Amino acid sequence: MALRERFAFVLFRPQSAGNIGAAARALKNMGFDDLRLVAPGTLNDREAAAMAVHADDVLARATVYPDLAAALADCSVAVGTTSRRGGYRSRAYPLRAAAAELDAIAGSNKIAIVFGREDRGLTNRELKLCNRLITIPTAAEYPSLNLAQAVVVVAYELMMAAEESAAAEIEAARPPHFVAAAISDPMLARMEEALVSIGFIPDDNPDHIMFAIREIFGRSGLTAREVEILNGMARQMRWVAEGGYRTLAEKRRAGKKLR
């Protein structure tokens, strides 16, 4: 499912038309468009439209329900939001961690995010209709967020979780680009000379170890950056073996940086 099809944002008994419009704008900003209103009462449509700005289409498509159970009927997961802790609410997960988990299950589940009314949030009665609880970490001295602010923060975290998981899938599916033999073979020749120079392999029979080294690199593959590093290692080994060790010893005695 597309991102906008995975989540519904449910406002339970919103008291401010401005918050409804601002919530619609926040959803469009973050790529969502399923806005649901539960028993909103009589509100000023002009105020809502003014706050929605260019998200008037999201606002126009918002669906109204008589009660929370009806708004959640087609959703398999309902997530309640709370700023208060303790008791039943102690199971609330911090938003960022919860967003990643919700994104993982949203591919095959319609998920509702439920927000309470501005003056008191969701009561325990509403929370009992929710399968999970989330909370937005805030400063302890003033944890309460405006309704539209809470909607935009949750929508943002869900959008980012979806983008990060999509990027991870693309990266996992993309095979690494290994260098061709024309690049890796000269490096292996330099490495052989370097290993001979430090006495790691005998100069009269280097092939035994070099075959094993070639096999190691063949199993893993080598990127251009890795070949660059290995070439540098080979050069440094040759330099040390050919007298550079004296310079290193002098630098160490003088307390100077080696590179």
Helices and strands as residue ranges (DSSP letters): H 3-6, E 7-12, H 17-29, E 35-38, H 45-52, G 53-55, H 56-61, E 63-65, H 68-71, E 77-81, G 87-91, E 93-94, H 95-106, E 111-115, H 124-127, E 132-135, H 147-173, H 181-197, H 207-220, H 224-239, I 240-244, H 245-254
